[in-house]
Amino acid sequence: MKCCEATGEMTHARWERQLTRHMTEAWFLQRMAALALVCWLWTSLLLFCGAQAVRPEQTDVQVLSLNGKWSLRNGNGSLSLSAAVPGCVHTALQAAEFIQDPYYRFNDVLYRWISLDNWTYSLSFSAPPWIRTTKRVVLLFEEVDTISTITFNGVVIETTDNMFRSYEFELSGLLKKDVNLLEVAFVSAITYASQASQAHSSYKVPPDCPPPVQNGECHVNFIRKSQSSFSWDWGPAFPTQGLKGVQLQAFNFIRLQSLTTSTSRDSSSWIVDVDLFFDVVMETAGRALLFLPDLNVFQDFQLLLKEGQSKTSLVLLIPANVSVDLWWPNGHGHQVQYRLFLEARLDTGATFHREARVAFRTVELVQETIPSSPGLSFYFKVNGRPIFLKGSNWIPAHSFQDLVTPDMLRNLLQSAVDANMNILRVWGGGVYEQEAFYHLCDELGLMVWQDFMFACALYSIEKDFIQTVRYEVTQQVQRLKSHPSIIVWSGNNENEAAIATNWFSIPDDKRTRYVKDYVTLYVDNVKAIVEQEDRTRPFLVSSPTNGLESEKEGFVAHDPYDVHYGDTHFYSYVKDCLDWNQFPRTRLASEYGFQSWPSFSSLSKVSLPEDWEYNSKFSDHRQHHELGNLEMLLQVALNYRFPNNTDTLQRYKDTLYMTQVMQAECVKKQTEFYRRSRSEIIDGKGHTMGALYWQLNDIWQGASWSSIEFGGKWKMLHYLAVEFFSPVLPVGFEENGTLKIYGISDLSTNLTLRVKVTVYQWSSLTPACSSLSEERVLIENAATLMMQCLISDLLRDCGKCSRSSCLITFDLHDSSNPTQRHGPTNHLFLTSLRDAELHKPNITAFIQHDGNDFLVTLKCDAVGVFVWLDVGDIAGRFDSNGFLLLTLKRTVHFFPWTTTSVEELSENLHITSLHDVY
């Protein structure tokens, strides 16, 4: 350890001497690169050895963290407690045991008093001499949520009005030698929003309030705060107050505030653009080196930094003869990122160094004419390759963002990757996610469709509102543009559609005003800032949108849901979700979905036995979508039978199961439709190039459209997504009595395959018959019709099979090796499962260890439908679930997230199939 530390320090000292000595010599570049590489190697060695003495990023900047224990009091002083920063009032009150779990039962409403009160955070601290004696001291807040007045030693230094931006203030002259007092006095976001709405008296800015079923608060569009924090149709109202991160930064000459990177490609080589943001006490000059050690590429720059805050842009050219590995989305290649080093020394003697990640990839949104179809295409190319977007929509992972941990994010994002997704849309009613989210997306190959935080509302264009939005957009683009995962910016969620289809019943003679406000906010401000800060990605003004056609029509199209342009959002809860004829053959489906309830193990954590009925007050309270519980039962009734167990609790559990079956099959059917529509134009519609269902994750334990429950447990939908997002997938459907089977391929090579069709009777695990099609070429990156036949002919050749007594399965096999299957086995039911002649499968299970995991061996004697394995509160997931059991024996893996045992699993394992609930 000492050897590592001593050698590391000596290397750093040598670096300083050599840089000074040879600054003006001709061979400076070669020497600089060699020394930078040595420094990099030694730094890595120091970290590996666990050395505590790590070279500071800037020799001139001293940092004093103010995170930790603060004091917190309410408006009238009747409540006083310690509070953690980062943190919020709700989590502080829970930690101090003033309140229960805010998610428990009806606490979202019972604890509304917390959000209606005004809370003050305060901290007393002593400033070390090295802080007080520097020329400039800056107080930084990473996030202030939301409306506050900040005072330092009794002096008001700023007011805040936007949780989506950081704040910083100079404290020079205000610091005391002994004790300093910092206070952040919050005003209730609910009160502020109401007053702001009342003050905007010239005309209404709708909507006023959410639907009563949401138990929410009003006028959220008048405050720059997470729009869903006032409630949404899948989540509670918890308008928080709190702080994210606070620190002092002290310096004499210069502070490097941030470094951003982006890459682009000209006709022959790659370019790395590096933007440096400085805070300079006095004008100075110096030299800087940008260095990509893995590519052995470096470049020297002269710096001239003027007093004040400024941006310096450096351009690092990658020689044409240098081979670069590209960053690819999940399923299309590796996610290569290179380390970029910045090393600089100023004439003042100050030095600074930074390390960043750089990825090489291009992205293009293609909107061009399509033969035999009106309108324009709408798809993304990454590195010149068309990519079919497979994914979902992301909402905030918790109402209290301080409780969102990197482990929680990794679990959710890895779950998306494991379901063969390549994209998530960060929805515009939530939050711009923390850095860990985007770093994980970069690492995992999850593309990000990044909305700006405006959703389902109209907004004011008053001067103060526009000004704070401009700060917000500028900071967020600068913060996030370095991430290769982000492929598109989008100005808002559904606000173009809200005006175009008149959600808010605006009279015709008033519509022009709202269209003008819309253009002012999203085009003249948001779009203009994005295009100034980042020209490497496309920008969409809204979602859904007609893209270029919307722009042509003045940015509010006559019909933003036109399937011949852009992206669409589509929901239909009354028609049969398994009837594919109702789905829009759109260019890209960025929202669609169906609700379900989470598992009983999730709900029981926040409820009492009296709540465990489908029509209980608790069930009604947790359902924030108007008529949502009834609509789920309606979809169940269209294709299945209702649970009829006489035991009330078991019937409740069975009903929860049926909502998950319904949701999984509905989304599966719709997603398969979009995937098989990628290569066809039918009646002028098609070339669908994306399917993002609503939604991936949950914010609490309640009814929602999610495929993953709050806490990370997979619903049946997510298990089915593993297959319907598979890189190679057979999709079968019936059209006018004909069975058509398509092969879907995301691969970059053709495959010569045959389709194997197998017919089973519900009562037997022995195939009634099977057939193998002629070989066909499954075209790369396309959907190909692989076979078709009359269903009547197929059943006639299978003996006693009828639509109600049999089902069809099919898969894709290698033409030269019939035992090699490509993609999962899929199925088609020939009648509603309400009318199918199901048989009891009599499933048994045997559990055994498999290293750190477990094997669950299932046996049955008839076809098991939607076989569901549940282990209650034991955290983990199976490698497969919600499947058809078509063999006498099948083994499933269980991967626990915590320590468990065969005995505990055996005691908690519960197996359900569709027949069991009939």
N, C-alpha and C positions, 0 to 999 in steps of 0.2 A: 504494500500500500504506500509506504513512504517513498519507495523507489519511483512508483508511478507519479506521485504528486511532485517530487523534486524534479524529475525529468520534464514533466509537463510544464512546470513553472519556468524552467530554464529555456524550454522551447519557445514559450510565449515571450520571454525577455529577449531572446535572440531575434524573434520576429520583429519586435519593435525597433531594435538597433539596426537591423538590416534594411528595414523599410525606410528609416530616416537617412541612412548612409547613402543608399543607392537611388533615392527618389528621382534624381535628375539624370541618371546614367542611361545609356542607350539600351542596355540589356535588362532594364527594369522589368519588362513584361515577363520574360522567361524566369527571372529570379523570383518575381512575385508569385507566379503560378506554382513553382516548385515549393516555395515556402508555404503557400496556402495549403497545398496538398499535405505537407508535413504537419502543419497546424491541425488540419482536419483529422489526420490519422491520430495525432496525440490526443486531441479532444475526445475522439471515439474511445481511445484506450483509457483515458481518465474515467469516462463514464462507465466503461466496462469494469474497471477496477473498483468502482464505487467511491471515487474521490469526492470529497465535499467541496474542495476549492475549485469552482468552475469559473472560467473566464467570463466576466460580465459582458453583456451585449454592448454596453456603452460605458466608456470610462468616465464620461462627464455626467452621467445621469444616476442619481441615487433614488431608490424607490422605498417608500414606507407604506406597507399594506395597512389599511384601516379595516379590513375584514375581521370578523370575529364577534365578540360579545358587545352588543350595544344595549342601550336602555330604550324601552318602548312604553308609551303611555297613550291613553285614549283622550278624547277631546276635553272632557271635564276633569280628568285626573283621577277618576275613580278606579281605573285599572292601570297598574304599573308592573312591568316585568322585564326580564332580560330577553333579548331577541338576537338570533344569529343573523349575520350578514355575510354572504348572500342569504336572503330569506324574505318571507312576507308575513303579514300580521297573522293570517290564519294558521300557518305552520308554527309560528311562535306561540300562539295561544294554545295550540294542541300540545306542543312540547312542554309547556308549563302546566299542562293539565287543567287549564281553564275551560277547555271545550273537549268534546269527544272527537272521534273521526268525523270530519265534515261530510264524508260520503255516506255516513250511516243513516239509513232510513230517510227521514224528511229533513235532515239537518241543513240541506242546501237552502231551504226556506227559513227554518228556525234560526239559523245563524246569519241571516241577512243584516241583522243589526251591526255586525262587524264591518260590513262594507258601507253602511250608512254613516258610521262614525268617522271622525277625523283623527288620525293617529300621527304621533310624532316619534321619530327615531332620533336619539341623541347619543353622542360619544364624547367623552373627555379623554384627552391624550396629551402627552408631552412630546414636543418636537425635539429630536436630538440636535446637537450643535451642527452637524453636517447638513441638516436640512435648513436650519435658520440662517446659516452663513452663505448660502448659495444666492446667486443673483436672481434666479427665477424659481418659484415654487408653484406647481400646478396641481389642483385638486381634480381628480378624474372619477366620474361615475360611469361605470359600464352600462348601467340601465337604471332609470328611476321610474317606477311604476305607481302613479303616472303624474297626477297634479300635485305639485309641491312648491313650497318656498324654502330655499336653503339659506341658512344663516351660519356665519362663522364668527365666533366671539362677539355675538350680538349684532353683526353687520349683515344685512341682506345682500347676498352675492348673486342670487339668480332665482328665477322661478322656472319650473319645468312643466311641460304639457304633452310629452310624447314618450311612450315607453319603448318605442322602436329606434331610439337614437341614444348615443352616448352624450355626456356633457362634461365639459372641463372649464375650470375657472382659475385665474391667477390669484394667488394668495399673498404675493409679495407685499410686505408692510403690515399684514394682518396677524402673522404668527407671533405668539407670545413665548417668552422664555420658559415659563412654568407650565400652566395648564391651558389647553385650548379646548373650546367647546364648539362642536359641529352638530347642527340640528337640521333635520329634514322634516318639515311639517306638512303632512299630506292633507288634502281635502278629498272627501268622498268622491269617487269617480261618478257615482250615481247622481249625486247632487250637482256636480259640475256639468255633466251632460244635460241634465234637465234645465239648468240655468242658461247654458249655451243655446239650447233650442229655443227657449223663451226670448233670448236676446236677438235671435235671428227672426225678426218680426216681419220683414218685408215680403217673404213668401215661405211656404212650407218646404222642408227638405225631408221627404218621407224615406222610410216608414217611421212612425212615431214609436211604436212598441212591438215587441214580438207577440205571436199568438198566445193567448192565456194558457194554453196547454203546456207551454215551456216554463212557466213560473219564473219569468225573467224580468229584466229591467229595461227602461225605455231610453231612446235617443243615443244609442251607442255610436251612431254615425257622426256625432258631434265631438267625439274624443278619440285621439290617436292611441288606441289601446286595443288589445285583442278583441275583435268583434264578438267572438263566441264567449267571452268572459261575462257577457250580460245574458247569456243562455243561447242555445241553438236547439235544433230538433233532434240532436243526439247527446246533448250535454247540459250540465247545470249552470246556474248563474253564480259565479264567485268573482265579483269585481275586486281584485286584490289591490293591496297597497304594499310596497316593499322596495328593497334595494338589491341589486345583483352583485356588484363588486365596487369597492371604493379604495383609492390609493392616492398618496402624494408622490409626485415626481419632482425632484429638485435638480437643477443643472445651472451651469455658469455660461455655457456657450451655445450648445445645440442639443436638441432632442429629436431623435428619429421616431416619429409617431407611428408610422406603419410602412409596410412594404407590400406592394401587390404585383402580381405577375400575370401575363397572358401570353399566349403563343399564337402565331399565325404563320401562314405559308405563302410565299410568292411562287413564281413559276419554277424556281430551281432549289430553294432552300427554306429553312425554318428561321423564324425570327422570334426572339424572346423580348417582350416589352416589360420593363421593370419601372414602376412608379414609386418614388420615394417621397414621403410626406414629412416635412421638417418643421420644427419650431426653433427659430434661430434668434439668439439674444443680440448678436451683432454680426454684420456681414463678415464672411470668412470664405476661404478657398481651401482646396485640398484635392486628394486623388482617391479614386475608388477602383476596386477590381471586382468584376463579376466572374464567377468561376463555376463551371460544370465539370467536376472531376471525373465523373463516369464517362464523359464524352471527350475529356481533355480539351475543352474549349474555354477560353478566357478572353477578357477584354478589359483594357484600362480606360478610365474616364477622368477628365478634369472636372472638378466640382467648383461651382461658384454659387454660394448660398447667400441670399439677401436676408436682411433682418425681417422677422415676423414669420408667419406661417406660409409655407409655399410647397409646391410640388416640383420635383425634378424627375425627368423621364430619361431612362437609359435604354439603349437598344443593343441587344447582344445578338450578333449574326452567327448562325450556325453554318459553317462552310458546307457547300454542296456535297463534298466527298465524305462528310461525316454521316454515318448511318444512325438513324434514330428509331427506337422502338416506340410504337404508338400506344396511346391509351384507348382501350376499347370498352364498350358496354358489356355487362355480364352476358355470357353466352356467345360472344363474338371475338374474343381474344383476351389478352392479358391487360391488366391495369398498371402499366409501367409509369412510374413517376421518378424523376431525377432530382437529386439534391442540388440546389443552387446556393452558392455562398456569395455574400457581399462582404468585402473587407475594405475599410476606408480609414484614412488618417487626414486630419485637418491641420491647417497651419497653426491653429491654437494648441496643437498637441493632443487634442481629443481624438479618440479612435472609436469606431463602432463596427460591429459585425453582426450579420443576421444570416440565418439559414432558412430557406424556403423550399417548397416542393414545386416542381415544374412538370407538367405533362404535355405531350404533343398530341393534339387531336384537333380536327376541324369539325364544324357542325354547320349544316345548311338546311333551311326550311324551303322545300321545293313546292312552289305554287305555279303550275304551268298547265296549259291545255291538255286534255286527254282525248284521244280519238274516240268517237262515238259516244261522247258524254258532254253535256253542257257543264259549265263551271270550270273549276281548277282543281288540280291535285292538291294534296296537303299531307306531306310526309317529310320525315327528317332523314338526312344523310349524315352519317358520322364517318369521317375519313374517306368520304366519297362513296360509302356503301349505304344503300337504303336500309333502314332499320325499322322493323315492325315493333312498335312500342307495346310492351306487355307489362302491366303493373296495376297500380292502385293509387288512391288518394290518401294523403297523410294529413291528420289533424293533430293538434297538441296532445302530447302523451300524458299530460296531467293538467288539472286546473291550476296547480301550484308548481310553477316551473322550477323552483328550487329543489323540488323532489325528483326531477328528471335526471337520472344518473347516466353516465356513459354505458354502464352495463345494461340498463334498460333500453337504451338506444341500440346497442349492439344486438341484443336479443331480437328486437323488432326488425331491424334492418337485415340481419342474417336470416330471419324468417322469410323476408321478402325474396332474398336471393335463393333460399332453399326452395321456394315456390316457383323458381325459374323466371322471376320478374327481372326486368332491366330498367324500370323507371318508377319513380314516385312523383306525384304532383303535390308540392307543398301548398296547400289550399289557402286562399286569401283571407279567410276569416279567423286565422289562428295567429301564429307568431313566425317571424323569421327565426329559424332554428339556431341553436347554439353551434359553435365551431365543431364540436365532436360529431354532430350529425353529418355535416358536409365532409369532414375528413373520412368518416366511415363510408359514405357514399363513394368518395374517390377511391377508397381502398377496395370496395366490393364491386365496383362497376355498376352502381345504381345511378342512372341518369336522373336528373332533377329538373322538373318543370316548376319554376319558381314564380309563384304569384306574388304580387305586392299586396299588402294587407288591407284590401278593400273588398267587401263582399255583400251582395244582396241588398244594396241600399244606394241612395243618392247621397251626395256629400256637398258640404258648403264650399264655396270658393272665396270666402273672405280672406283678406290679406294675411292675417295671422295664421289661419289654417293652411293656406298655400305655403307660407314660409316654413312652417314646421314640417310639412310634407317634403319640401325640397331638401331640408336637412336630412330627413329620414332616408329618402331615396338615394341621395348622394352617399351617405355613410354606408348603407347596406350594399350598394353596388360595389363600392370600393372594398368593403369587407369580404364580399363573396366572389368577386370576379376571378380570383385565382383558382377556384375549384373547377377542375375539368368535368366534374359530374353535372354541373349546371349547364343545360343545353338551350334553355329558352327562358326569357323573362315574360311575364304576363301581367298586365296592368291591374286586373281586378277579376273577381269571380262573379259572373252573371249580371253585371251591371248594364252592359249593352242590351242584353235580353230584357232586363227589367224595364228599360225605356221603350224598346222596340215593341214589346208585347203588352206594355202598359200595366205592369203589375200593380201600380199604385193609383190607378184610376185618375190619371192626370187629364184634365180637359184639353181638347185639341188646341185651343188658343193659347195654352200655357206650355205646350210641349217644347217649343223652340227654346225657351229659357233653359230648360233642363238639358237639352241636347248641347247647348252652348256651354253650360257648366261642365258637362261631361267632357267635352273636347278641351276645355281650359285645363281641367285637372289632369286628365290622363294623356293627352296629346301634347299640349303646350308645356306641361311641366314634367310629368313622370317620363313619358317617352323621350322628350328632349334631353333630360338628364341622363337617362340610360344610354342613349346613343352618343352622348358626349363622353361618358365614362367608360363605355365598353362597346366596341364595334366588332367583337368577335362572336356575338351570339344574336340570333333573331329576337325581335320584340313583338309580342302580340298585345294589342290594347286591352283585350278581354278574353274570357273563355266562358261560354262558347262564343265563337266569332266566325264570320265569313272571311277573315283574313284580308287579303288584298281587295276583295269585293266590298267588305265593310268600309275600308279606307276610301274606296271609290264612291261610296254612298255617304260620305261625310262622317265616317267612323261609327255610325249607328245604322246598321243595315235594316232593310224592311223586314227581313226574316233571318235572324242570326242562327236559326236552327236548320237552315237550308242544307240538305245533305250533299249538295253539289259543291260545297265550299267548306273549308275550315274544319273545326271540331264541333261536336254536338254533345249535349247532355240530354239523356233520355230516361224517363221514369214512367212506368205504367204499373199500377198496383191492382187494377181491377180485371184486366184481361188475363187470360191464361198465360202465365210466364213461360210455359213450355211450347207455345205456338210461335215458331220462329218467323212466321209471316208478318208479325206485327213489328219486328225490329227494324229500325232505320238502317238502310244500306248506306251508311255515312262514310265520309273520307277518313274520319278518326273519331272514335268514341272516347271522350275524356271523362265522362261520368255516366254511370248506370248502376243499378243495384236494387237490392231488396233487404228488408229488415229481418232480423232474427233476435232471439233472446240469448244471452250468455248461459253458460252451464249453471246448474244448481250450486255447485261448489263456489262459484264466484258470487252469486246472489246471496247465498246464505251468510256470507261474511258481513253483509251490511243490512240484514233484515232479521225479523223474528218469525217464529212458526206461524203466527197469525197472518203473515204476509204471503205465505206460500200457496197462493191460488192465482190463477191466471187473471181473474177479475177482481183481485183485491185492491184496496186503496193504494198499497205500495206499487203494484203493477201499473196502475193508472198514473201514479206520480212519476214513475221512472220512464214512462212513454211520453216523449215530447213531440211526437209527430201526430198531428191530428188524425184520428181514426186508425192509428198505426196498428194497435192490437187487433182490431177488427179486420184490417186488410191482410194481416198475416194469416188469420183463420180462414179468410176467403180464399187465399191462394192454396192453403192446405186442402180445403174442401174441394177445389177444382180437380185435384189429382190423387188425393189420399183420403183415408178415413180418419175421423177424430179418435183420439185415445178414449177408451171407455172403461178404464180400470175403476173399480168401486172405491179404492183407497184414494182419498183426496190428495195426499202428498204424492203418491206414485203417478196419479193422473196429471198433476202439475209438472212433475219431472218429464213425463212422456210428452206433454205439450211443448215444453221447452225443446225437447229433442226434435219434434215435428217441425218447429219453426226453423231449426237449423237444417234439416233435410230439405225443406222447401227452398230456403235461401240458397243452399249449395247447388241444387239442381237448376234453379232459375238462372243464377249467374253463370253456371257452366254452359247452359244451353245458349245464352246470349253471347258469351265470349267465343264459343265455338262458331257461332254465326259470323261474328266479326272476323275471326281468323280465316275462315274459308271464303270470305268475300274480298280478300286482298288482291286477287288476280283477275277478278271478273268485273265486267260492266253489264248489268242487267237492267233494261229499261232506262238506260242512261245513268245508273247509279252503281256505286261500288268503288273498287280500288281502296278499300278500307286498310289503313296502315297503322292502326293503334287501338288498343283496348285497355282502358284504365278504369276498373270498377271502383265504385264508391262503397266502402272505404277500407283502408287497411287496419287501423288501430282504433282503440276506444279510449275515451277520457275518464270514464267511470263505469260502474257496473249497472248497465241498463240496456234497454232495447236500442238497437242501432243497426246500421248497415255494415258493420265491421266484419272482417274475417278473423281477427285476433282479439280476444277478450282483454279487458283491462287486467294487467298482471302477466300477459304474454301467452296465455293458453290459446291454442289453436281451436277455432271453430271447425265444423265440418267443411265449410267453404274453403278454408285455407288448405286443408288436406287435398281437396279436389283441384285447387289451383295448381298444385304441384304437377298434376297431369294435364289439365287443359291449357297450361302455359308451357308444356314440354316442347323442346326444340323440334322434335318430330312427333306429329300427332295425327292419328286417323280420326276423322269426324264423319259420322253417319247421320242421315236424316231422311225423312220420308217426304216425297213430293208426288202428289197425285198417284199414290199407290206404288211408287217406285222407290226402292232403297238406293240412295246415292252415297258413296263413300269417297271422301276427299282425303288426300294426304297433304298435310301442312308441314312445310320445312322452313326453318330459320337458318339452315346450314348454307355454306358457301360452295357446296359441291352437289352434283346430281346423284341420286340413288336409283338403282334399278330394283324394284320391289314387286311383290305380289300381296294381295289382300287375302287373308284367311278369315272366312266367315264361319262362325260356329253358332248353332242353335241349341238352346237348352230348354228342357221342360222345367218348370219351377219345382217340380217334385223330385228331380233327379240331378245328380252331379255328373252323370254320364251324358255326353253330348248326344242330342237326338240326330244330328247330322252336321257335316262341315264341308266346306268347299274352298278351293284355292283359285284365285282369279288368274288371268293371264298377266304376264309381267308388264309393268308400266314404268316409265321414268318419272320419278318424283323430282320435279325441277327445283333447283336451288332457289331459296328465298322466294317461295311461291306456294300457292295452293293449287293442287292438281287433282282433277277428277280421276280416280283410280279404278272405279268399277261402278256399275249400276245394274240392277235387276228388279223384276217385279216381286214384291213381297208375297203375293199370292203363289207364284211359282216356287219361291223358296220354301214356303210352308207346306205346299203340296208334296214336295219331295222329302219332307221330314216326318212322314208317317202321321201320327195323331196330333200334330201341333196345330194350335189355333192362336189367334192374337192374345187371348186371355191366358192360355196355358203355357206359352213359351216366350222366351226373349232371345235377342240376337246379340252376340259379341263379335268383335272384329279387331284385327291387328295387322300390322305391316311386317312382312318377312322379307329377308334378303333373297333375291331370286336364285342366287347360286348356293345359298346355305339356308335351307328352310328352317333350321333351328335357331337362326339369329333373328331376333325380333328388334324392330326399330320403333321406339316410342312405347307408350303404355297400351294396354288392351282397353278398348272402349266398348260401349254398349248402346243398344237402342231398345226401349220398351215399346211394344206393339199396341199397347192400350194403356189407359190410365191405371196406375197402381191401386187405385180405389177399386177397380174391377178385376184386377189380375188374380189368378188362382194361386196365391202364395201358400206355401207350406211351412210349418214350423221347422226351423233348421236344427233345433236341439244342439246349440253350440256349447262346447266345453272348452276350458282353457287350462294350460299347464305352464307355470312360470319357472324359469331357471336363470342363473347368472350367466353373463357373457362378458367377462372382464369387469369393467365398470358399468356396463349396461346390462339389460335384461332381455331375454327372449320369451315371448308369449306365443305358445303353440296352440292354435285353435283347431278343433275338430267339429265336423257337422255332418248331417245326413241329408240335407236338402239345401237349395240355394238360399243363402243369407243375403238380405237386401239392406244396404246402408248399415252395415255392421259397425257399431260404435263402441269403442273401448274407452272407459273413463275410470280414472284412479283417484277421483275426488280431489283432495287438497295436496296430493303429492305432485310437486312441480316437475315438469318435464314434458316430453312429447314422444309420440310414436313415429316410426318411419312411414306408416300408412294407417289410415283410419277412414271410416265412413264408406267402406268399399263393398263390392259384391263378393261374397264368399262362394266360389265356384268349384272348390276342390275339397276332398275329404279332409285334408290337413293343410294349414297355412301357418307360417311363422312370421311374427311381427316383432320388430325391435322396439324397446322402450328406452329412451335416453333421459335419465333423471338429471335435474338441475341441483338437487340436494341429495344428501345421503339417505338411502332407503334400503330395504331388504326384500327378499323373496316373500317373507312372511307378511310384511306390511303391504306389499303390492297385492298379494293374494287376498288379503282381508278387504282391501279397498276396491279391487277391480270389479267393475260392473259392466256387463255386456248387453247391449240393446240392438235388436234388429227391427225392421219395419213390422214384421209379423207379430213381434212381442207387444206392440202397442195397440194392435187391432182388437 
